Amino acid sequence: MLTGRPAPSSPMLVSGFTIARNAIKYNYPLLESIRSILPICDEFVVNVGDSEDGTLELIESLKSPKIRIIQNVWDFSMGKEVLSYQTNIALKECRGTWAFYLQSDEMIHEEDLPRLRRMMERNRDNKEVEVFRFKWMHFYGSYYRYRVDHGWFQKQDRIVRNNGEIESEGDAWGFRRKDGQPLRRKNTGCLLYHYGWVHPQEVMADRRRNAENIGFVKLQDDERNQKYSYGDLNRFPPYFGTHPTVMAQRIAEHRLSLEDQMVIKKKYWWHPFQVFHVRCKTSRRVKRPIEETIPKP
């Protein structure tokens, strides 16, 4: 049983944590997200908000002894900062040396888990490392396209030292030190797979309206009442690598991705990354926005 933060001489423990609300209603791949890092976690804390669907029962269906559920009513009068507030509640419940945060539409590839566990072990007592940083991979419209243009941040912290000195900030997109000093980071070299923008168009429209209700974005009337359009996906870089295996079923059932994959295979038949399924993304950044940047739902 985990009891309190470990003493320096005790074994290293890893706490996974996340927040969730209306995961079914808005098509969040919540179970896949939790499963993606559960093998290297000693516990996993889920802060479940007051949902209109079966989110609580969905999490309970995992039936893992590692998972610990807490429940809260989310105060949306706080605007989008309600997300960091609820994230910090979950973080305070973590008992591990390290706290590994994933939002409910983010995942880690299983091939990266041993590397991440080793990095945490090697830096357990290294106070010069407070957080581990990932290369953020924002998939868009298709599981085989991603964004690198203006406004889509390409790096993010997801593993933090659980010492009470670090907290989630703003809309829970990242972390900061409570004393205002800069975080001491170490790059993992691993990808953080973000699937928040790969949904059927009608689901994406619902998520956008929900984002407006929280305070992420202000929609025009025509945007609010229409299906979301991804536009021409060919303007985005193709992804040739594999995905976390926990996403296999969702990818196989996503019609637009299957169609796009056929286009990519035909157009890039000669590309070595496609032959060897290399997991990487281009370092090229588009300095001007391809289209108006939309805040994360």
C-alpha positions as CSV (number, residue, x, y, z in Angstrom):
1,M,0.0,0.0,0.0
2,L,1.3,3.5,-0.9
3,T,1.3,5.8,2.1
4,G,2.5,9.3,1.7
5,R,5.4,10.6,-0.3
6,P,8.4,8.2,-0.2
7,A,11.5,9.0,1.7
8,P,14.7,9.4,-0.4
9,S,15.9,5.9,0.4
10,S,12.6,4.2,-0.4
11,P,11.8,2.5,-3.8
12,M,10.8,4.9,-6.7
13,L,7.1,5.0,-7.2
14,V,5.3,6.5,-10.2
15,S,1.8,8.0,-10.0
16,G,-0.3,8.4,-13.1
17,F,-3.0,11.0,-12.9
18,T,-5.7,12.6,-15.0
19,I,-9.1,14.4,-14.9
20,A,-12.2,13.3,-16.8
21,R,-15.8,14.5,-17.3
22,N,-18.3,13.5,-20.0
23,A,-15.7,11.3,-21.6
24,I,-18.3,9.2,-23.4
25,K,-20.4,12.2,-24.6
26,Y,-17.4,13.9,-26.2
27,N,-15.7,10.8,-27.4
28,Y,-12.5,11.1,-25.3
29,P,-10.3,8.0,-25.6
30,L,-10.0,8.0,-21.8
31,L,-9.5,4.3,-21.3
32,E,-6.9,4.1,-24.0
33,S,-5.1,7.0,-22.4
34,I,-5.0,5.4,-19.0
35,R,-4.0,2.0,-20.4
36,S,-1.1,3.6,-22.4
37,I,0.9,4.3,-19.2
38,L,-0.7,2.1,-16.6
39,P,2.1,-0.6,-17.0
40,I,4.8,1.7,-15.6
41,C,2.6,3.3,-12.9
42,D,2.3,2.1,-9.3
43,E,-1.0,3.9,-9.0
44,F,-3.3,5.9,-11.2
45,V,-5.4,8.8,-9.8
46,V,-8.5,9.8,-11.8
47,N,-10.4,12.9,-10.8
48,V,-13.9,12.4,-12.2
49,G,-16.2,15.4,-12.6
50,D,-20.0,15.4,-12.4
51,S,-20.8,13.8,-15.7
52,E,-23.9,13.5,-17.8
53,D,-22.9,10.1,-19.1
54,G,-21.3,6.9,-17.7
55,T,-17.8,8.3,-17.3
56,L,-17.4,7.0,-13.7
57,E,-18.6,3.5,-14.7
58,L,-16.4,3.6,-17.7
59,I,-13.3,4.1,-15.5
60,E,-14.5,1.5,-13.0
61,S,-14.7,-1.0,-15.9
62,L,-10.9,-1.2,-16.0
63,K,-11.0,-3.1,-12.7
64,S,-7.4,-2.3,-12.0
65,P,-6.2,-2.3,-8.4
66,K,-3.8,0.5,-9.4
67,I,-6.7,3.0,-10.1
68,R,-7.9,5.3,-7.4
69,I,-11.0,7.4,-8.2
70,I,-11.9,10.7,-6.6
71,Q,-15.1,12.6,-7.5
72,N,-15.7,16.4,-7.6
73,V,-18.2,18.9,-8.9
74,W,-16.5,21.1,-11.3
75,D,-17.1,24.9,-10.9
76,F,-17.3,26.3,-14.4
77,S,-17.6,29.8,-13.2
78,M,-13.8,29.6,-13.0
79,G,-13.7,29.4,-16.8
80,K,-11.0,27.3,-18.4
81,E,-8.9,27.5,-15.2
82,V,-11.3,24.9,-13.7
83,L,-9.2,22.4,-15.6
84,S,-5.9,23.3,-13.8
85,Y,-7.8,23.5,-10.5
86,Q,-9.1,20.0,-10.9
87,T,-5.8,18.7,-12.2
88,N,-4.1,20.0,-9.1
89,I,-6.6,18.2,-6.9
90,A,-5.6,15.0,-8.6
91,L,-1.9,15.8,-8.3
92,K,-2.2,16.3,-4.6
93,E,-3.6,12.8,-4.3
94,C,-0.5,11.3,-6.0
95,R,1.9,9.4,-3.7
96,G,4.7,8.6,-6.1
97,T,8.2,10.1,-6.5
98,W,7.1,11.2,-10.0
99,A,3.6,12.1,-11.2
100,F,2.8,11.3,-14.8
101,Y,0.0,13.4,-16.2
102,L,-2.0,12.6,-19.3
103,Q,-5.0,14.5,-20.5
104,S,-7.8,12.1,-21.6
105,D,-7.0,12.5,-25.3
106,E,-3.2,11.9,-24.9
107,M,-1.2,8.7,-25.0
108,I,2.3,7.3,-24.8
109,H,3.5,4.6,-27.2
110,E,4.2,1.3,-25.5
111,E,7.7,1.2,-27.1
112,D,8.6,4.3,-25.0
113,L,7.5,3.0,-21.6
114,P,10.8,1.2,-20.7
115,R,12.8,4.3,-21.6
116,L,10.6,6.6,-19.6
117,R,10.8,4.3,-16.5
118,R,14.6,4.2,-16.8
119,M,14.8,8.0,-17.0
120,M,12.7,8.4,-13.9
121,E,14.7,5.8,-12.0
122,R,18.1,7.4,-13.0
123,N,17.0,10.9,-12.1
124,R,15.0,10.0,-8.9
125,D,17.5,11.8,-6.7
126,N,18.8,14.3,-9.3
127,K,17.2,17.6,-8.1
128,E,18.4,19.3,-11.3
129,V,15.5,17.4,-13.0
130,E,12.0,18.5,-12.0
131,V,10.0,17.7,-15.1
132,F,10.4,15.5,-18.2
133,R,9.4,17.0,-21.6
134,F,7.9,15.3,-24.6
135,K,7.5,16.1,-28.3
136,W,3.8,17.0,-28.7
137,M,2.2,15.2,-31.7
138,H,-1.1,16.9,-32.6
139,F,-3.0,14.6,-35.0
140,Y,-5.6,16.4,-37.0
141,G,-8.6,15.1,-39.0
142,S,-6.8,11.8,-39.7
143,Y,-4.6,9.6,-37.6
144,Y,-2.1,10.0,-40.4
145,R,-1.8,13.8,-40.4
146,Y,-0.5,16.2,-37.8
147,R,-0.1,19.9,-37.1
148,V,3.2,21.8,-36.9
149,D,1.9,25.3,-37.9
150,H,1.7,28.4,-35.9
151,G,-0.2,28.1,-32.6
152,W,0.2,24.4,-32.2
153,F,2.8,24.0,-29.5
154,Q,5.3,21.2,-30.2
155,K,6.8,20.5,-26.8
156,Q,5.1,19.8,-23.4
157,D,5.9,18.6,-19.9
158,R,4.0,15.6,-18.7
159,I,6.1,14.0,-15.9
160,V,6.7,16.2,-12.8
161,R,8.6,15.6,-9.6
162,N,6.0,15.1,-6.9
163,N,7.5,17.4,-4.3
164,G,4.6,19.8,-3.7
165,E,6.5,22.6,-5.5
166,I,5.0,22.2,-8.9
167,E,1.4,22.8,-10.1
168,S,-0.8,22.7,-13.2
169,E,-1.5,26.1,-14.7
170,G,-4.1,27.9,-16.8
171,D,-6.2,25.4,-18.8
172,A,-4.1,22.5,-17.5
173,W,-2.0,22.5,-20.7
174,G,1.3,22.6,-18.7
175,F,3.0,23.1,-15.3
176,R,4.9,25.7,-13.4
177,R,6.8,26.1,-10.1
178,K,4.8,27.7,-7.4
179,D,7.6,30.1,-6.5
180,G,7.8,31.4,-10.1
181,Q,11.2,30.1,-10.8
182,P,11.8,28.3,-14.2
183,L,11.3,24.6,-14.2
184,R,14.4,22.4,-14.7
185,R,13.5,20.1,-17.6
186,K,15.0,17.1,-19.2
187,N,13.9,16.0,-22.7
188,T,12.7,12.5,-23.1
189,G,13.0,12.3,-26.9
190,C,9.6,10.6,-26.8
191,L,6.3,11.5,-28.6
192,L,3.2,12.6,-26.7
193,Y,0.3,11.5,-28.9
194,H,-2.6,14.0,-28.9
195,Y,-5.8,12.8,-30.5
196,G,-8.1,15.7,-29.5
197,W,-8.7,16.7,-33.1
198,V,-9.4,13.3,-34.7
199,H,-13.2,12.8,-34.5
200,P,-16.2,12.5,-36.8
201,Q,-17.2,16.0,-37.9
202,E,-20.4,16.1,-35.9
203,V,-18.5,15.0,-32.7
204,M,-15.9,17.7,-33.3
205,A,-18.7,20.3,-33.6
206,D,-20.1,19.2,-30.2
207,R,-16.6,19.4,-28.7
208,R,-16.1,22.9,-30.1
209,R,-19.4,24.0,-28.5
210,N,-18.3,22.5,-25.2
211,A,-15.0,24.3,-25.5
212,E,-16.9,27.6,-26.0
213,N,-19.0,26.9,-22.9
214,I,-15.8,26.4,-20.8
215,G,-14.2,29.5,-22.2
216,F,-11.6,28.2,-24.7
217,V,-13.0,29.9,-27.8
218,K,-15.7,32.2,-29.1
219,L,-17.6,30.7,-32.1
220,Q,-19.4,32.5,-34.8
221,D,-23.1,31.6,-35.3
222,D,-22.4,29.6,-38.5
223,E,-19.6,27.7,-36.7
224,R,-21.8,26.9,-33.8
225,N,-24.6,25.4,-36.0
226,Q,-22.6,23.5,-38.6
227,K,-20.5,20.3,-38.7
228,Y,-16.8,21.0,-38.3
229,S,-14.7,20.9,-41.4
230,Y,-11.1,19.7,-41.5
231,G,-10.6,21.0,-45.0
232,D,-8.0,19.5,-47.3
233,L,-5.8,17.2,-45.2
234,N,-3.1,17.2,-47.9
235,R,-1.8,20.5,-46.6
236,F,-0.6,18.8,-43.4
237,P,2.5,16.5,-43.0
238,P,1.8,12.8,-43.2
239,Y,2.6,10.4,-40.3
240,F,4.3,7.2,-41.4
241,G,4.8,5.6,-37.9
242,T,2.8,3.3,-35.7
243,H,0.4,4.4,-33.0
244,P,0.0,3.1,-29.5
245,T,-1.6,-0.3,-29.8
246,V,-4.4,0.7,-27.4
247,M,-5.7,2.9,-30.2
248,A,-5.9,0.1,-32.8
249,Q,-9.7,-0.3,-32.7
250,R,-10.5,3.4,-32.9
251,I,-8.2,3.9,-35.8
252,A,-9.6,0.8,-37.6
253,E,-13.1,2.3,-37.3
254,H,-12.3,5.8,-38.4
255,R,-13.4,6.1,-42.0
256,L,-11.6,9.4,-42.9
257,S,-8.3,8.1,-41.6
258,L,-8.6,4.9,-43.7
259,E,-9.3,6.9,-46.8
260,D,-6.4,9.3,-46.0
261,Q,-4.0,6.4,-45.4
262,M,-4.7,5.1,-48.9
263,V,-4.0,8.6,-50.3
264,I,-0.7,8.7,-48.4
265,K,0.4,5.2,-49.4
266,K,-0.2,6.1,-53.1
267,K,1.5,9.5,-53.0
268,Y,4.5,8.5,-50.8
269,W,5.0,4.9,-52.0
270,W,8.7,5.7,-52.3
271,H,9.3,7.1,-48.8
272,P,11.5,5.0,-46.6
273,F,9.7,6.2,-43.4
274,Q,6.6,4.5,-44.8
275,V,8.4,1.3,-45.5
276,F,9.9,1.1,-42.0
277,H,7.0,2.8,-40.1
278,V,9.4,5.3,-38.5
279,R,7.9,7.1,-35.5
280,C,8.9,10.7,-35.9
281,K,7.7,14.1,-37.1
282,T,9.2,16.8,-39.2
283,S,11.3,19.5,-37.5
284,R,9.9,22.0,-40.1
285,R,7.6,24.6,-38.6
286,V,5.1,26.7,-40.6
287,K,5.6,30.3,-39.3
288,R,2.3,31.6,-40.7
289,P,-0.9,29.9,-39.7
290,I,-2.4,27.6,-42.3
291,E,-5.8,28.6,-40.9
292,E,-7.0,30.5,-37.9
293,T,-5.7,28.6,-34.8
294,I,-8.5,27.1,-32.7
295,P,-7.8,26.6,-29.0
296,K,-7.8,23.0,-27.8
297,P,-11.3,21.6,-26.9
